[in-house]
């Protein structure tokens, strides 16, 4: 009997994209492009679509083994990377082969043997889909027959259709497929399908989560960070660069604009009432971010603000902050509880970096008793001694660009 052979491939499932009607092709093309870019560090892959699924196979060179055959652990790494790409609902490592029912049975026994060698499992069930109607057995018959073969080969196992410890999925299409685990993705829409935004990125917990959330809706990101050296250290800047890299795992390439904010912030500190300092500073930041964003092609600004979280995030303060921006300001966390934001930060891997004890400019020059319900009159008085256009232009002109 010839030894069994199969190819290892990745199956990625799409979700919301399938509802896009006539625009669906644009979203699918962008997702395939994003997957190709995300996977280029692992090697060359062929990505093709079948219905609401994407199949990812290593490019084969004649006479050479597949990348996955040479390095079995690589398939797990590729699976992790695929599930970080927005637009993917879930993904699986799949055995792909061709043959008849006996081939399915033999391959399934080997597949289950490989699962049992890694984990102590007992309860299972089989689920089958027959996409190729020429196959002589229908889906329930495949489940029954293969389930029996598994029990014959592994008497210690039992069938449990309600609470199985593992499921053997079998699909009969143009090829035959077997897989078990489904790794959940981050869903959403492919980055690059919903314009571009400029994220005001600090070293805190909120703004990286805000960037992640907007990227999940298909938005491409650039980011701006306001650095006040020596009042904020180089470690604080490195922390923000690290956060941008973590966000880029999901959002893709971005430019991080590091604004030299020291002299601007000192000017604000000395010539603006202390109880209005935070709002005055936020207004200048918004104008600098908008100026940089317009040059970069951004169509909106994104912040991590949440209503009532701090004094500068009351309705009155946010209204005064919005006044200076002509671009729309998106605040995806505006109604989010802090614990929920922390939960997302943990999920996407930014939390531990965000809580490193390196302060940003907003925390260094904070007012002891900020005004929580500022008026237009308060704002006019706070900015009366300031040359705001000059400060904004100074910020836009003194920028370091870091490509993430």
N, C-alpha and C positions, 0 to 999 in steps of 0.2 A: 504493500500500500504506500503510495506517495505521501511524503510529509505534508501536513496542512500548511497552507500559506495564506496570508492576508496582508492587506495594506492598512496602516493606521492613519486615520484622517480625523479632522475636527469638524463637527457639525455645529453651526451657529444658527440660532433661531431668531427671527425678527418678530416684532410685535406690532407696535403702533404704526410702523411704516406700511403695513398691509392695508391700512384704512385710508391711504392717501389718494386713492382714485387715480385721476389722470396724471397727478404729479408723482406718483409712486416711483417711477423710473429714476427720477432725479435723486430721490432719497436713497434708493438702493445703490445707485452709482456712487454716491458720496460715501456710503457705508463701506462699500468694497474698497474705495480709495483709502479711507481712514484705516481699515484693517491692514491693507498692504503696507501703509506707512508705519503702523504700530508694530508689525511683525518683521520689519526689515532687519532688525538686530539679530534675529534668529536664523536667517537664511532666506532663500527664495521659495515662494509659495504660489500655487495656482489657486485662485479664489473664483468660484463660479456659483451661480444661483440656480435653485430649483424650487419653484413655488415660493413659500415664505421662509426658505432656508438657504443658508450659504454653506458651501462645502469648501474646506481649506485643506489642500494637499501639498506636501513638499514637492517642488519641482524635481523630477527624476532625470538624472544624466545616465544615458545608456551604459550599462555595465557597472553602475554604482548602486550601493544600497540607499534606501530612503534615509533622510535625516533622522526620522523617528526610529528606524531600525538600528542606525548607528548609535543613537543616544536616546534610549527609551524615556529618560527623565525630561527630555526636551518637549515631549508632547504635553506634559503637565505645565511647563513654563509657558508654552504657546496658549494653552487653554486659559491660564490666568490672564494673559495679555488680551486675549479675545474678549473675555468677559468685562474688561475695563473700558471697552470701546462703546460709547453711547449708541444705542440702536439695537444692541444685542440683548435679548431677553434671557437666554440661557445658552449653554454650549456643552458639548459632550465629546469625549474621546471615543472614536468609533472604529470597530473592525470592519473593513470592507473587503468583500471577496465575491466570487461568482461560483455558480454550481446549481445543484438540485437540492431536494429536501434532505437527502443524506448528508450533503455537504453542510447544510445549516445545522443539522444535528451534531455532526462531528465538531464543527467550529464552536458551537454553543458549549459543548462539554469542555473543550479547552479553555474557552472564555471563563466559564464558571470556576474551573480549576485555578486559573490565574487570580480570580477574585478571592477565593478561599485561601490562597497562599499568602495573601496580604492582610486579611481580616478574619476574625472568628465570627462567621455568619451561620445562621441556621434556617430562618424563615424566608421564603422567596415566593415570587409569582412571575409569570411570563406574560408580556403584552406584545401582540403582533399587529402589524399593519401590512395588508397586501395591496400595494399600489399597482402591481402588475397582475391584472386579472387573468392572465394566461397561466399563472401558477396554479397547479392542480388542487392545492388545499386552500381553504379560505382562512381568515384570521382566527376564528375560534378553534378550528381544527389544528392550526399550527401551534397555538397555545397548548392545547391538550396533548398533542403528540410530543412536543419538545419538553413540556413539563414532566411527562412520563419518562423520557430519556434521561433527564436530569436526576430524577429520583432513583432510577436504576443505577446510574453511575455514582451517585452520592447518597447512600441510604440514610445518612445522618441528617439530611435536609428534610424539611417539611414544607408543604405548600400552605401559604397564608395570604389570601387575597385581600384581607382587610388591613393588616398591619405587617407587611413584609419588611424584612431588614434589607433586602435588595430586590430590585426588579431587573429582569432580563428583557430588554427591548429588542425585538426583531422586526426588521423592515424588509419587505420584498419589493424592490423597484427595478430599475434597469440593472442595478447590482444588488447584492445582499448585504445587509448591515446588522451588526450586533453592538449594543452598548448597554451601560447600566446607569451610571451617575449622570445627573444633569446639574451643572454648576450654574448658579444664577448670575445673570449680568446686571448692569445698572440701568437697563431699559432706556427710555428717553429717545431722542432723535439724533441722527449723526451730526457731529460738529461740522459747521460749514453750510448748513441749510437754513440758518435763521439770522444772517447778518453778523455784525461784529460789535463787541462792546469793550469799553475801557473800564477795567476793574480797579477800584481804589483798594489796594492791598496793603494791609498793615501786618504786624506780627501777631495779631490776636486770633481768637478762635473763629470769629464770625465771617470775616471777609473771604478766607479761602473756601468756606462752605457756600457763600453766596456765589462765588465764581463757579464752583462745581455745579450748583443748581442751574445757573444760566447756561452753562455748557451742556447740561443734560437736555436742554430744550433746543439744542442745535446751534448755539451761539459760539462763534469763534471769539477768543479773548486776547487782549493785550492787558497789561497791568501797569499801574503807577504806584511807586512807593516814595514817601516823603522822609528824607534822611536828614537828621540834624546833628551831624558830627561836630564837636565831641560830646554833645549832650546825650546823644545816643551812640552807642559803640559800634565798631565794625562787626562785632558779633551779632548785633541786632540786624544789620544789613544782611549778613550771611544767613540768618534765620529766615528772613523774608525771601531770599533767593531759594532757600531750601523749600519753603512753602510753595513758591511758584513752580518748582520742579515737581512737587507732589501733585499739584493741581493739573500740571501738564500731562501727567499720566492719563488723565481723562479728557482734557481739553485740547491736547495736541500742542503744536508749536505756538509760542507766544514771545513777544518782546516785553521785557520788564524795564520800565522807565524809572530810573532812580533820580529823583529831584533833590538837588542840594537846597535844603529848606532852612538852613541855620540862620542866615541873615534875615530872611523873610520872617521867620518865627520870632526872632529877637525884636524886629521892628513892630510886630503885632503885640508882643509882650509889653513893650515899653509905651505904646501909644494907643492901646485899646483898654477900656475898663475891664478889670479882672473878671467881673461876673458875666461879661460878654465875650471873653477871649476865645472860648471853645467854638462858639458859633462863627465869630469873625474868621477864625482859622479855617473852619470847615468851608466857608464861602470862598476863601482864597484857593483852597485845595481843589474845590469843584471847578473853578475857572481854569486853573492850571491843567487839571485832568482833561477838561473839555478841549482846551487848546491843543494838547498833545494828541487827544483822541481824534480830533478833526483832521490833523495831519496824517494820522495812521489809518484813516478811513472808518473810524468807529462811528456807529449810529446811535449809541446810547452810553450812559455811565451806569456803573453797577457798584453798589455799596453793601456793606454787611449790617446796615442799621436795622434795628428792631424797635417798634414803637414802645416808648416808655422805659427802655432799658437803661439809658443814662440821660443826663440833663439835656444834652444836645439832640435828643431823639423824641422830644415831645412834638405834638402837632404844630405848635407855633414855631418851634425851632426848625423843624423840617420844612415848613412853608418858606421861611426866610432863606434857608439853604437852597431850596429849589429855585428861588427867584433869579439867581445868578447864572443858571444853566439854561441854555436854549435847547440842548439835547435832552431827550427824556431820561429820567433817573429811575433805574430799576432797583428795587429793594426786595429781593425774594424772601428775606427773613422777616419782613415787616410785622407779621403776625405770629411769628414762631417763638415758642417758649425756649429759654436758654438750655434746658435739659435736652430738648429735641435737637437743638443745634449741636450740642456736644455729642449727642448720639451719632449724628451724621459725620461729624469731624472724626470720631473714632472709626467709623465704618470706612471712610476714605483715606485714613492714615495720616491726617494732618494734626490731630489733637496733641500728640506728644511733642511735636515741634512747636506748636502754638503756645504751649505753656512753659517753654524754656524761659528763664528769668532775664530776658534782655528787653528793655523797655523801648517803645517807639516814641516818636515825637509827641503824639497825642497825650501820652501818660506823663511825660516829663514836665510839660508846661500846662498842667491842669489847674483850673481855678478851684479854690477851696469852697466857694459858695456860688456856683454858676446860676444864672437866671434861667428858670425853667419855662417861663411863659413870656418870652421877649416880644416886644411890639415893634412896629415899623419905626417909631420914634426912638426906641432904644437902639435899633440897628443904625439909624442915621447918625446918632450921637457917637456910637462906637467906632464908626468908620470916618468920622469927620476929620481926624488928624492923619489919615492914611492916604497914600497915593496908591489906591488899589490896582489900577491898570499897570503901574510901574512894577509893583510887586508880582503881579501875575506874569508879566513879560519876563521878569528876572527868573522866575521859576521855569518857564517854558524854555528859556535860553540856556539854562545851566543843568543839563541832564546827561546822565550816563545811561546808555542803552545796553542791556544784557539780553542776549538771545538765549531763550530757554528751550 
